[in-house]
Amino acid sequence: MIINLCFHGIGSIAHEREPGESRYWVATERFLRILDEVRERPDVRLSFDDGNRSDVEVAFPAVRERALRASFFALAGRLDDPASLSPSDLRELRNAGMTIGSHGWTHTPWRGLGADDARRELIDARTALAEASGGVIQNAALPLGRYDRQLLGRLKRSGYQTVYTSDRFPTRSATWLQARYSITSDDTVESIRSVITHRAGVRDVRNLLASAVKRIR
């Protein structure tokens, strides 16, 4: 089993694009300590959502310094935004051995989208990110973690190799749908240590059941 840890922003957020976004930004020093905690754990995988510039300015140097690897899920609609990852940033990350994935076009939930919006979020965004990063996009991370059976079917038909959620439980390394733990500003090294070392408990079972309901509804 593996543990997927997901970060969204590192450091101090200048302004919230969406209500509550600041909750998912982690102070730089705390982020570095978390990386040190997991650097010798091959069962822990790292990912970064939303494509904030802190990914390349703070996270990338720290990940590379520790000889780690990570996946970066960018937004195609923010490639020209100075507060977000640019095409050159994506190419730099890819050339350094990092994985580039799609987080869609506008950071809108993909569940319940009409055909045109779904094509833009699942297909057009992937194409734009592939062109921007200079390589194939095989993985996607669900904006806000929302999904249902119809969306999973769309993602499979679209050819995504792996899809990442926010379901918060350990997962098998080869599973198509990968659960992740989103790190928040309230997390500490101790809370992350608890996540990666604890045995399965009631909370994991509850999260597994919730995921099962999403897959069939």
Secondary structure by P-SEA (a helix, b strand, c coil): cbbbbbbccccccccccccccccccccaaaaaaaaaaccccccbbbbbccccccccccaaaaaaaacbbbbbbbbcccccccccccaaaaaaaaaabbbbbbccccccccccccaaaaaaaccaaaaaaaaaacccccbbbcccccccaaaaaaaaaacccbbbccccccccccccbbbbbbbcccccaaaaaaaacccccaaaaaaaaaaaaaacc
